[in-house]
Amino acid sequence: MSNKTFLDLVDNEHSVRLDRILSKLEGCFKLERELSLLKHNIASNTLNAELYEFLDDDDSLKTVLKGIPYKDTSTMSQEAVDEYNLIRMKCVDEAMESVISKINAFIISLWHAFLDWLDDWFDTNKRLNFRLKQRERHVVEKPMAYGSDEQFNNAVGYCFIYNTEWKVMLNAVTQLSALLETVSANNPEGWLERNHSKLVQGLAEFGYEVTDTTVRYDNPKYVRIERKIGVGGGGWSKSIYTTNLGVARNMLDTERSSRTAFLAIRRTFDKVSRAEASDSDKIAMVKLVKACKAVKMGAALLARAIYDIGSIALRNVGSSI
């Protein structure tokens, strides 16, 4: 099997759609913050060229403000300043209404995209779980199909290092899964604040950066490279492989049967879909979905990685199991 990055593992239409909606929502949140700050400074007559350029570093304001240019009001009469500010405030208010409308529509789309992505995840990992179970039986019934201990050790392929990479990520997934089971539907923002350091530490093992407002994929911390899978390479042995097939299956079973976190996310969606939902509720919702997606992808990554260890060993001895 060729080497694949973390994000390649779940790359299909539903995954792309979910990521696109998450990105659009975060873009809307950013624009809404910029417009709020812009409105405040227009109202207090403290908007200067430097602040305007800072807020409009990506030209997003030029689009929503319909091309209304920034003007230096220091040489204008008070009457002209007041008239100019009224025009700008009207444009900002209209832009805010449009952005809020888009956010509410994207929230609804996000829920459906998340459900579709979860369906894909369940289907994919149901098949992977079945294959892991087959491998568990085969390695016990026909251990020599994987070669002798020496042949297993010297088989070469793309793999994680067992002790310092695979096990570390397994521990992170286990802790993160348990953490997500404690999500508070009534106060997701508070839950995220209380557990910020745990999310930062756990998701960093999969290449994610957790900020106050989002969960963002950066670069994989661990990458499978081509090496001997045994001593001097990946550190796997036939006995370690056999034992951890069951560990990986149990991990997938735990993720598949996770209901508490899902129900909390569902209730949170219901909350943020209402008109009285705050911006912080909506931002927390997006962050929560991204964290949940990252954990489930991490579980899939680890299960696929150990399945591939067996495939490397089988190919090395030409076994057809």
C-alpha positions as CSV (number, residue, x, y, z in Angstrom):
1,M,0.0,0.0,0.0
2,S,1.3,3.5,-0.8
3,N,1.8,5.9,2.0
4,K,-1.2,8.2,2.8
5,T,-1.5,11.2,4.9
6,F,-4.1,11.4,7.7
7,L,-6.6,13.4,5.7
8,D,-6.5,11.0,2.7
9,L,-8.1,8.3,4.8
10,V,-11.6,9.7,4.7
11,D,-11.7,11.7,1.5
12,N,-15.0,11.4,-0.2
13,E,-17.9,13.5,-1.4
14,H,-19.5,13.8,2.1
15,S,-16.2,14.6,3.8
16,V,-15.5,17.3,1.3
17,R,-19.0,18.8,1.7
18,L,-18.7,18.8,5.5
19,D,-15.3,20.5,5.4
20,R,-16.6,23.1,2.9
21,I,-19.5,24.0,5.1
22,L,-17.3,24.2,8.2
23,S,-15.0,26.5,6.3
24,K,-17.8,28.7,5.1
25,L,-19.2,29.0,8.6
26,E,-15.9,30.0,10.1
27,G,-15.5,32.5,7.3
28,C,-18.9,34.0,8.2
29,F,-18.0,34.1,11.9
30,K,-14.8,36.0,11.0
31,L,-16.7,38.5,8.8
32,E,-19.3,39.0,11.5
33,R,-16.6,39.9,14.1
34,E,-15.0,42.3,11.6
35,L,-18.4,44.0,10.9
36,S,-19.2,44.3,14.6
37,L,-15.8,46.0,15.2
38,L,-16.3,48.2,12.2
39,K,-19.7,49.3,13.3
40,H,-18.5,50.1,16.8
41,N,-15.7,52.3,15.4
42,I,-17.9,54.1,13.0
43,A,-20.4,54.8,15.8
44,S,-17.7,56.2,18.0
45,N,-16.0,58.0,15.0
46,T,-12.7,56.2,15.8
47,L,-12.3,54.3,12.5
48,N,-9.0,55.2,10.9
49,A,-7.3,54.0,7.8
50,E,-4.9,51.6,9.6
51,L,-7.8,49.8,11.4
52,Y,-9.9,49.6,8.2
53,E,-7.0,48.1,6.3
54,F,-6.3,45.6,9.1
55,L,-9.9,44.5,9.2
56,D,-10.1,44.2,5.4
57,D,-6.8,42.4,4.9
58,D,-8.5,39.8,2.7
59,D,-10.8,42.2,0.9
60,S,-13.9,40.7,2.5
61,L,-15.3,44.0,3.6
62,K,-15.0,45.6,0.2
63,T,-17.4,42.9,-1.1
64,V,-20.0,43.1,1.6
65,L,-19.9,46.9,1.9
66,K,-20.7,47.2,-1.8
67,G,-17.6,49.1,-2.6
68,I,-18.1,51.9,-0.1
69,P,-14.5,53.3,0.2
70,Y,-12.8,54.4,3.3
71,K,-12.6,58.2,3.6
72,D,-10.5,60.3,5.9
73,T,-13.1,62.4,7.8
74,S,-10.7,64.7,9.5
75,T,-11.1,67.5,6.9
76,M,-14.9,67.0,6.5
77,S,-17.6,69.1,8.1
78,Q,-19.5,67.5,10.9
79,E,-22.6,67.4,8.7
80,A,-20.7,65.6,6.0
81,V,-19.2,63.2,8.5
82,D,-22.6,62.4,10.0
83,E,-24.1,61.8,6.5
84,Y,-21.1,59.6,5.5
85,N,-21.4,57.6,8.8
86,L,-25.1,57.0,8.3
87,I,-24.4,55.6,4.8
88,R,-21.7,53.4,6.2
89,M,-23.7,52.2,9.2
90,K,-26.6,51.3,6.8
91,C,-24.2,49.2,4.7
92,V,-22.7,47.5,7.7
93,D,-26.2,46.7,9.1
94,E,-27.3,45.2,5.8
95,A,-24.1,43.2,5.6
96,M,-24.6,41.9,9.1
97,E,-28.1,40.8,8.3
98,S,-26.8,39.0,5.2
99,V,-24.0,37.3,7.1
100,I,-26.3,36.2,10.0
101,S,-28.8,34.8,7.5
102,K,-26.0,32.8,5.8
103,I,-24.7,31.5,9.2
104,N,-28.2,30.2,10.1
105,A,-28.6,28.5,6.7
106,F,-25.1,26.9,7.0
107,I,-25.9,25.6,10.5
108,I,-28.8,23.6,9.0
109,S,-26.7,22.4,6.1
110,L,-23.9,21.5,8.6
111,W,-26.2,19.1,10.5
112,H,-27.2,17.2,7.4
113,A,-23.6,17.1,6.1
114,F,-22.4,15.8,9.5
115,L,-25.1,13.1,9.5
116,D,-24.0,12.0,6.0
117,W,-20.4,12.0,7.0
118,L,-21.2,9.9,10.1
119,D,-23.1,7.4,7.9
120,D,-20.0,7.0,5.7
121,W,-17.8,6.6,8.7
122,F,-20.0,3.9,10.2
123,D,-20.3,2.0,6.9
124,T,-16.5,2.2,6.2
125,N,-15.5,1.1,9.7
126,K,-18.1,-1.6,9.9
127,R,-16.3,-3.2,6.9
128,L,-12.9,-2.6,8.5
129,N,-14.0,-4.0,11.8
130,F,-15.1,-7.2,10.0
131,R,-11.7,-7.5,8.3
132,L,-9.9,-7.0,11.5
133,K,-12.0,-9.8,13.0
134,Q,-11.1,-12.1,10.1
135,R,-7.4,-11.3,10.7
136,E,-7.7,-12.1,14.4
137,R,-9.0,-15.6,13.5
138,H,-6.5,-16.2,10.7
139,V,-3.5,-15.2,12.7
140,V,-4.5,-17.7,15.4
141,E,-5.5,-20.5,13.1
142,K,-2.7,-20.0,10.5
143,P,0.1,-18.1,12.2
144,M,2.7,-19.2,9.7
145,A,0.7,-17.6,6.9
146,Y,2.4,-14.4,8.2
147,G,5.8,-16.0,8.0
148,S,8.2,-17.0,10.8
149,D,9.0,-14.4,13.5
150,E,12.1,-13.5,11.6
151,Q,10.2,-13.1,8.3
152,F,7.6,-10.9,10.0
153,N,10.3,-8.8,11.6
154,N,12.0,-8.2,8.2
155,A,8.9,-7.4,6.1
156,V,9.1,-3.9,4.7
157,G,6.2,-1.5,4.2
158,Y,4.7,1.8,5.3
159,C,4.0,1.8,9.0
160,F,3.9,3.7,12.2
161,I,6.4,2.9,15.0
162,Y,4.4,0.8,17.5
163,N,5.5,2.3,20.9
164,T,6.2,5.9,20.2
165,E,3.6,6.6,17.5
166,W,0.7,4.1,17.2
167,K,0.3,3.5,20.9
168,V,0.6,7.2,21.7
169,M,-2.2,8.0,19.2
170,L,-4.3,5.1,20.6
171,N,-4.0,6.5,24.1
172,A,-5.0,9.9,22.7
173,V,-8.1,8.5,20.9
174,T,-9.2,6.6,24.0
175,Q,-9.0,9.7,26.2
176,L,-10.6,12.0,23.7
177,S,-13.5,9.5,23.1
178,A,-14.1,9.4,26.8
179,L,-13.9,13.1,27.0
180,L,-16.5,13.6,24.2
181,E,-18.9,11.4,26.2
182,T,-19.1,14.2,28.8
183,V,-20.1,17.0,26.4
184,S,-22.8,19.3,27.9
185,A,-25.6,20.0,25.4
186,N,-26.7,23.0,27.6
187,N,-23.3,24.7,27.7
188,P,-21.0,23.4,24.9
189,E,-19.0,26.7,25.1
190,G,-18.3,26.1,28.8
191,W,-17.4,22.4,28.2
192,L,-14.9,23.5,25.5
193,E,-13.3,26.0,27.8
194,R,-13.0,23.6,30.7
195,N,-11.5,20.9,28.5
196,H,-9.4,23.1,26.2
197,S,-6.0,21.8,27.4
198,K,-7.1,18.2,27.1
199,L,-8.3,18.8,23.5
200,V,-5.1,20.6,22.7
201,Q,-2.9,17.8,24.0
202,G,-5.0,14.9,22.5
203,L,-5.7,16.3,19.0
204,A,-2.0,17.5,18.6
205,E,-1.1,13.8,18.3
206,F,-3.1,13.8,15.0
207,G,-1.7,17.1,13.7
208,Y,-4.5,19.4,14.9
209,E,-4.2,22.8,16.4
210,V,-6.9,23.8,18.9
211,T,-7.5,27.5,19.4
212,D,-10.1,29.4,21.4
213,T,-12.4,29.5,18.4
214,T,-11.7,26.4,16.2
215,V,-10.0,23.1,15.6
216,R,-7.7,23.4,12.6
217,Y,-5.7,20.6,10.8
218,D,-2.1,21.6,10.4
219,N,0.4,18.9,9.7
220,P,0.5,15.2,10.8
221,K,2.7,14.7,13.8
222,Y,3.4,11.1,12.7
223,V,3.7,9.9,9.2
224,R,4.0,6.3,8.1
225,I,7.3,5.7,6.3
226,E,8.7,2.7,4.5
227,R,10.6,0.6,7.0
228,K,11.0,-2.9,8.5
229,I,7.9,-3.5,10.5
230,G,9.8,-5.3,13.2
231,V,12.8,-4.7,15.5
232,G,14.9,-1.9,14.3
233,G,12.0,-0.4,12.3
234,G,8.3,-0.2,13.3
235,G,8.8,-2.3,16.5
236,W,6.0,-4.6,15.7
237,S,6.1,-8.4,16.4
238,K,3.6,-11.1,15.5
239,S,2.4,-11.2,19.1
240,I,2.0,-7.5,19.4
241,Y,0.1,-7.4,16.1
242,T,-2.2,-10.3,17.2
243,T,-3.0,-8.6,20.5
244,N,-3.7,-5.2,19.0
245,L,-6.0,-6.4,16.3
246,G,-8.5,-6.9,19.2
247,V,-7.6,-3.6,20.7
248,A,-8.3,-1.8,17.4
249,R,-11.6,-3.6,17.0
250,N,-12.7,-2.6,20.5
251,M,-11.7,1.0,19.7
252,L,-13.8,1.0,16.6
253,D,-16.7,-0.6,18.5
254,T,-16.5,2.1,21.2
255,E,-16.6,4.8,18.5
256,R,-19.4,3.2,16.7
257,S,-21.5,2.7,19.8
258,S,-20.8,6.2,21.1
259,R,-24.3,7.7,21.7
260,T,-23.8,10.3,24.5
261,A,-21.6,12.6,22.5
262,F,-23.8,12.3,19.4
263,L,-27.0,13.1,21.4
264,A,-25.3,16.1,23.0
265,I,-24.2,17.3,19.6
266,R,-27.8,16.8,18.4
267,R,-29.2,18.8,21.2
268,T,-26.6,21.5,20.7
269,F,-27.7,21.7,17.0
270,D,-31.3,22.1,18.1
271,K,-30.2,24.9,20.4
272,V,-28.2,26.9,17.9
273,S,-30.9,26.5,15.3
274,R,-33.2,28.7,17.4
275,A,-33.3,32.5,16.9
276,E,-32.1,33.2,20.4
277,A,-28.9,31.2,20.0
278,S,-25.8,33.3,20.7
279,D,-22.8,33.6,18.4
280,S,-20.7,31.8,21.0
281,D,-23.1,28.9,20.9
282,K,-22.7,28.6,17.1
283,I,-19.0,28.9,17.2
284,A,-18.8,26.2,19.9
285,M,-21.1,24.0,17.8
286,V,-18.7,24.2,14.8
287,K,-15.7,23.5,17.1
288,L,-17.4,20.6,18.6
289,V,-18.2,19.0,15.2
290,K,-14.6,19.4,14.1
291,A,-13.3,17.8,17.3
292,C,-15.7,14.9,17.0
293,K,-14.8,14.4,13.3
294,A,-11.1,14.5,14.2
295,V,-11.4,11.8,16.9
296,K,-13.4,9.4,14.7
297,M,-10.9,9.9,11.9
298,G,-8.1,9.2,14.3
299,A,-9.8,5.9,15.3
300,A,-10.1,4.9,11.6
301,L,-6.5,5.8,11.0
302,L,-5.2,3.5,13.7
303,A,-7.4,0.6,12.8
304,R,-6.4,0.9,9.1
305,A,-2.7,1.2,10.1
306,I,-2.7,-2.1,12.1
307,Y,-4.7,-3.9,9.3
308,D,-1.9,-2.8,7.0
309,I,0.8,-4.4,9.2
310,G,-0.8,-7.8,8.5
311,S,-1.0,-7.0,4.8
312,I,2.7,-6.2,4.7
313,A,3.6,-9.5,6.4
314,L,1.3,-11.5,4.2
315,R,2.8,-10.0,1.0
316,N,6.3,-10.6,2.2
317,V,5.8,-14.4,2.2
318,G,3.4,-14.4,-0.7
319,S,0.4,-15.6,1.3
320,S,-3.0,-15.3,-0.3
321,I,-5.1,-15.0,3.0
